[in-house]
Amino acid sequence: MGLSDKTPKCVPLCYPGNYKWDKAKGKLVEKEKKREQLVVCEDAMEIIRSIDGPICTVAVTGPARSGKSYIARIWMSTDVFKKTLSNGTEVTVIILDTEGLDAHNAYKKDDMLLFALMALMSSVLVYNSSNTVRAEDLNKLSWVNRYIKVFSWSGSSRKKTTLLENEFIKFFPNFMWLLRAVTMSFVISQDDEDVLKQEMEEDTTEGVVTERNATRRALLKSFPVLDALTLSTPSIEKSVLEEMDKGENKGSLSKTFLADIDVFITRCGTLMKPKKAWPHDGNINGHQFANMLQQYVSRFSETEVINVDAVVPSVIEEQLQQVVDLVFTDYRHDMDEYAKTALPCKNYEIIEKHNDCMYQAMRKFKENAKCINDADSLQKYRDALKEELARYRDGDIVGG
């Protein structure tokens, strides 16, 4: 996706503060060695805010050096990627490739924030790992269990928390575990032979098994759909493996691997869904997505807590206030232009003009706020707009 021919093929969504984004070169440039808090890339925000309709975000994450970037680049293009889902909804698909978990220059807090952001902002979360499933994979996925704890729920009672968790799962992405360079398939479920089967906990385990079991429970309760696929080894040639994303090397890749990739793309398509903003049922557009991301990054950097209850309503209210301001500005301009030529005139003539402009204003409000599905907030700001229009009308009448 891009704003112009000069827009790079890939644009960072956010990055550590010790880097800066060089749009001309299309790459991040390191300013200093010390990593700082994440910052949001304004170029990416500009692109995403231009998306009016529903969006679907596919995020690829996993351990560093596991080949996940190749998976993300499958879809990469300078063209807008649109897809019609099985329910008929057309979405704009955003692909996110994250820094590998446990990267050599990362901090644990970075990993937690990245994984939390991916879960909060994606429709499909692809966890890419290599070789066989090991305890180490569940240790890395312990961020799933930890980021649940950073959410600040409304209410303190156990019943209230359970209710919110049951509702919150609708907002979470579908989860795909993609295992690389293996020949045996595996599944994610609650079956006895499954990777998520609870281990026996003993006093000598020092909490390691307890944490892995907590991760298993978190995976099962957090994601609406859990899926898994395996990819065979793409090539035995080291030079090919090191430059898999180059087009000239595609012919050197294993036919079995390429067939596996086709299955993966098809399966991911079945998992795609419009991104929603809990606790509201409606789909979000690019403008809301960008504002939500900015607030998540900002709030986590300040407090290391992601309060979903506060972020989503504030994003909706901010957008509704922008709609009110825009509509009222247009209304006032129309009334002022009318006054320049119509005054002096009768009060009823001003009222008739006001009624006509107010009708147009409410139509504009409805059109500009059609992507917002919070009925209470819509009514609140609709009423506020009516009151502001009425005050302006009454002021004109008194002045006339």
C-alpha positions in Angstrom: 0.0 0.0 0.0 1.3 3.5 -0.8 0.4 7.1 -1.1 2.4 7.6 -4.3 4.9 5.9 -6.5 7.7 7.2 -4.2 6.2 5.5 -1.2 8.4 2.5 -0.1 7.1 -1.0 -0.5 7.1 -1.4 3.3 6.6 1.3 5.9 7.3 0.8 9.6 4.2 1.0 11.8 6.3 1.7 14.9 9.9 1.3 15.9 12.3 1.9 18.8 13.0 5.5 19.6 16.7 5.1 18.9 15.9 4.8 15.2 14.5 7.3 12.7 12.6 6.5 9.5 14.3 7.7 6.3 11.4 7.8 3.8 13.7 8.7 0.8 15.8 5.6 1.4 12.9 3.5 2.5 14.7 2.2 5.6 15.2 2.8 9.3 18.5 4.4 10.4 20.0 3.9 13.8 20.6 7.1 15.7 22.2 5.6 18.8 22.8 2.2 20.4 20.6 2.4 23.4 17.0 1.3 22.7 14.2 3.4 23.9 10.4 3.3 24.0 8.5 2.6 20.8 7.4 5.5 18.6 4.7 5.5 15.9 5.7 6.2 12.3 3.6 9.2 10.9 4.1 8.0 7.3 2.4 4.7 8.2 -0.4 6.6 10.1 -1.0 8.8 7.0 -1.5 5.7 4.8 -3.7 3.9 7.3 -5.9 6.9 8.0 -6.7 7.1 4.3 -8.6 3.7 4.5 -12.3 4.5 4.9 -13.8 1.0 5.0 -13.2 -2.0 7.2 -9.6 -3.3 7.7 -8.2 -6.7 8.3 -4.7 -6.9 9.9 -2.5 -10.0 9.5 0.5 -9.9 11.9 3.4 -12.3 11.6 5.5 -12.7 14.8 7.7 -15.3 16.4 11.2 -16.1 17.5 14.0 -14.1 15.8 15.7 -15.8 12.7 12.8 -18.2 12.1 11.9 -17.1 8.6 8.8 -15.1 9.5 9.8 -12.1 7.3 9.4 -14.3 4.2 5.9 -15.2 5.3 5.0 -11.5 5.6 6.5 -10.7 2.2 4.2 -13.2 0.5 1.5 -10.5 0.4 3.8 -7.4 0.2 2.9 -5.0 -2.6 2.7 -1.3 -3.4 -0.9 -1.9 -4.4 -3.8 -1.7 -2.0 -4.6 -5.2 -1.0 -8.4 -5.7 -0.8 -10.2 -8.9 -0.2 -13.9 -9.9 -0.1 -14.5 -12.2 2.9 -16.9 -15.2 3.0 -19.6 -13.0 4.5 -19.4 -10.5 1.6 -17.5 -7.8 3.6 -14.7 -6.1 1.6 -11.7 -5.3 3.7 -8.4 -3.6 3.1 -5.7 -6.0 4.4 -2.7 -4.7 6.3 0.3 -6.9 6.7 2.5 -6.5 9.8 6.0 -8.1 10.1 7.4 -7.7 13.6 10.9 -7.8 15.1 11.6 -11.4 16.3 10.8 -12.2 19.9 14.1 -12.4 21.9 16.0 -10.4 19.3 19.6 -9.9 20.4 19.2 -6.2 21.0 15.7 -6.2 22.4 14.4 -5.9 26.0 11.8 -8.2 27.6 9.5 -5.2 27.9 9.8 -4.6 24.1 8.8 -8.2 23.5 5.7 -7.9 25.8 4.6 -4.7 24.1 5.1 -6.0 20.6 3.1 -9.1 21.3 0.4 -7.2 23.1 0.2 -4.7 20.2 -0.1 -7.5 17.7 -2.9 -9.2 19.6 -4.7 -5.9 20.1 -4.3 -4.6 16.5 -4.6 -7.8 14.4 -7.4 -9.8 12.9 -5.1 -12.8 12.3 -2.0 -13.4 14.4 0.5 -15.8 12.8 3.1 -17.2 15.2 6.0 -18.5 13.1 8.5 -20.9 14.7 11.0 -23.5 13.3 11.6 -27.2 13.8 9.7 -29.2 16.3 7.4 -27.9 19.0 9.5 -27.5 22.2 9.0 -26.2 25.7 11.1 -23.2 24.5 8.3 -22.2 22.2 5.8 -22.1 25.0 8.3 -20.1 27.1 8.4 -17.5 24.3 4.6 -17.6 24.0 4.4 -16.8 27.7 3.9 -13.3 26.6 0.4 -14.3 25.7 -0.2 -15.1 29.4 1.6 -11.9 30.5 -0.1 -9.4 28.2 -3.5 -10.5 29.5 -2.4 -9.2 32.9 -1.6 -5.7 31.5 -5.2 -5.1 30.5 -7.0 -3.1 33.1 -10.5 -4.3 33.3 -13.5 -2.3 34.5 -14.8 -3.5 37.9 -13.0 -5.6 40.4 -15.3 -8.5 41.1 -14.5 -12.0 39.8 -17.9 -12.2 38.1 -17.3 -8.9 36.2 -13.8 -10.0 35.1 -15.1 -13.3 33.8 -17.9 -11.6 31.8 -15.4 -9.1 30.3 -13.0 -11.9 29.3 -15.8 -13.8 27.6 -16.8 -10.7 25.6 -13.2 -9.7 24.9 -12.4 -12.9 23.0 -14.6 -11.6 20.2 -12.1 -8.7 19.8 -9.0 -10.9 19.8 -7.5 -12.2 16.5 -7.7 -15.7 15.2 -4.4 -17.5 15.9 -2.3 -19.5 13.4 0.8 -21.4 14.6 3.0 -21.9 11.6 5.8 -24.5 12.1 8.7 -24.3 9.7 11.0 -27.0 8.2 9.2 -30.0 9.5 7.7 -33.1 7.9 5.2 -34.1 10.6 1.9 -32.2 11.1 0.5 -31.0 14.4 -2.7 -29.5 15.7 -3.8 -27.0 18.4 -6.7 -28.2 20.4 -7.6 -29.5 23.9 -7.1 -33.2 22.8 -4.9 -35.4 25.0 -2.0 -35.6 22.5 -2.0 -31.9 21.7 0.8 -29.4 22.3 -1.5 -27.5 24.7 -2.1 -30.5 27.0 -1.5 -29.5 30.6 1.8 -30.9 32.1 2.0 -32.4 35.5 3.2 -29.8 38.0 5.7 -30.9 40.7 7.4 -29.0 43.5 10.8 -29.4 41.7 9.8 -27.5 38.6 10.3 -24.1 40.2 7.4 -22.6 38.4 8.6 -23.2 34.8 5.9 -25.8 34.1 3.3 -23.7 35.9 4.1 -20.8 33.6 3.9 -23.1 30.5 0.5 -24.4 31.7 -0.7 -20.8 32.2 0.4 -20.0 28.6 -1.6 -23.0 27.3 -4.7 -21.8 29.2 -4.2 -18.3 27.9 -4.0 -19.5 24.3 -7.1 -21.5 24.6 -9.2 -18.8 26.3 -7.9 -15.7 24.4 -8.2 -16.5 20.7 -11.6 -17.3 19.0 -10.0 -19.7 16.6 -6.7 -21.7 17.0 -5.2 -23.2 13.9 -1.9 -24.7 12.9 0.1 -25.6 9.8 3.5 -26.9 8.9 5.8 -25.9 6.1 8.4 -28.3 4.7 12.0 -27.3 4.2 12.2 -24.8 1.3 15.7 -25.8 0.1 18.8 -27.6 1.0 21.0 -24.9 -0.5 22.2 -22.4 2.1 22.5 -19.5 -0.5 18.8 -20.0 -1.5 17.7 -20.1 2.1 19.5 -16.8 2.9 17.8 -15.0 0.0 14.4 -16.7 -0.3 12.5 -13.5 -0.9 14.4 -12.7 -4.1 12.3 -13.5 -7.2 15.1 -15.3 -9.1 15.4 -17.9 -6.3 11.7 -19.0 -6.4 12.6 -21.6 -9.0 15.1 -23.1 -6.6 12.6 -23.6 -3.8 11.1 -27.0 -3.2 7.8 -27.7 -5.0 6.5 -29.2 -1.8 7.3 -26.0 0.1 5.6 -23.8 -2.5 2.5 -26.0 -2.4 2.6 -25.7 1.4 2.7 -21.9 1.0 -0.4 -22.0 -1.2 -2.2 -24.0 1.5 -1.1 -21.5 4.1 -2.4 -18.5 2.1 -5.7 -20.2 1.6 -6.0 -21.2 5.2 -5.2 -17.6 6.3 -7.9 -16.4 4.0 -10.5 -18.4 6.0 -9.2 -16.8 9.2 -9.4 -13.2 8.0 -12.1 -11.0 9.6 -12.7 -7.3 9.9 -10.9 -5.7 12.9 -13.3 -4.8 15.7 -12.9 -2.4 18.6 -14.0 -4.0 21.9 -16.4 -3.5 23.6 -18.3 -2.4 20.4 -19.4 -4.9 17.8 -18.8 -2.8 14.7 -15.8 -2.8 12.4 -13.2 -0.1 12.6 -11.7 1.9 9.7 -8.1 3.0 9.1 -8.6 6.3 11.0 -9.7 4.5 14.2 -7.0 1.9 13.8 -4.3 4.6 13.7 -5.6 6.5 16.7 -6.0 3.3 18.7 -2.4 2.3 18.0 -1.1 5.7 19.0 -2.9 5.5 22.3 -1.8 2.0 23.0 1.9 2.8 22.4 1.7 6.1 24.3 -0.1 4.6 27.3 2.1 1.6 27.6 5.2 3.7 27.4 4.0 5.9 30.2 2.5 3.3 32.6 3.3 -0.2 31.2 -0.5 -0.9 31.4 -2.8 -1.1 28.4 -6.3 0.0 29.5 -8.5 -1.2 26.7 -11.6 0.1 28.5 -10.2 3.6 28.3 -8.6 3.6 24.8 -11.5 2.5 22.6 -14.1 4.9 24.0 -11.7 7.8 23.9 -10.8 7.0 20.2 -14.5 6.9 19.3 -15.3 10.1 21.2 -12.3 11.9 19.6 -13.5 10.9 16.1 -17.1 12.0 16.9 -15.9 15.3 18.2 -14.0 15.8 14.9 -17.2 15.0 13.0 -19.2 17.5 15.1 -16.5 20.2 14.5 -16.4 19.6 10.8 -20.2 19.6 10.4 -20.7 22.7 12.5 -18.0 24.6 10.6 -19.8 23.9 7.3 -23.2 24.9 8.8 -21.8 28.2 10.1 -20.2 29.0 6.8 -23.5 28.4 5.0 -25.4 30.5 7.4 -22.8 33.3 7.4 -22.8 33.4 3.6 -26.6 33.6 3.6 -26.6 36.5 6.1 -24.3 38.5 3.9 -26.9 38.9 1.2 -30.2 38.2 3.0 -30.0 40.6 6.0 -32.0 42.5 7.0 -34.8 40.0 6.8 -37.6 38.4 8.8 -36.9 36.0 11.6 -38.9 33.3 10.0 -36.7 33.5 6.9 -33.6 32.9 9.0 -35.3 30.0 10.8 -36.2 28.5 7.4 -32.6 28.8 6.3 -31.4 27.4 9.6 -33.8 24.4 9.3 -32.5 23.7 5.8 -28.8 24.0 6.9 -29.5 21.9 10.0 -31.1 19.2 7.9 -28.0 19.1 5.7 -25.7 19.2 8.8 -27.4 16.1 10.4 -27.1 14.3 7.1 -23.4 15.1 7.0 -23.1 13.9 10.6 -24.7 10.6 9.8 -22.5 10.1 6.7 -19.3 10.9 8.5 -20.1 8.9 11.5 -21.4 5.8 9.7 -18.4 3.7 10.6 -19.0 4.2 14.3 -21.2 1.5 16.0 -21.4 2.8 19.5 -25.1 3.8 19.7 -24.8 5.7 23.0 -21.8 7.8 21.9 -23.5 8.5 18.6 -26.7 9.8 20.3 -24.6 11.9 22.8 -22.7 13.7 20.0 -25.7 14.0 17.8 -27.6 15.8 20.6 -24.5 17.9 21.2 -24.4 19.0 17.6 -28.2 19.9 17.6 -27.7 22.0 20.7 -24.7 23.8 19.2 -26.7 24.5 16.0 -29.6 25.8 18.0 -27.4 28.1 20.0 -25.9 29.6 16.8 -29.4 30.0 15.3 -30.7 31.8 18.4 -27.7 34.1 18.5 -28.3 35.1 14.9 -32.0 35.8 15.6 -31.1 37.9 18.6 -28.5 39.7 16.6 -30.9 40.3 13.7 
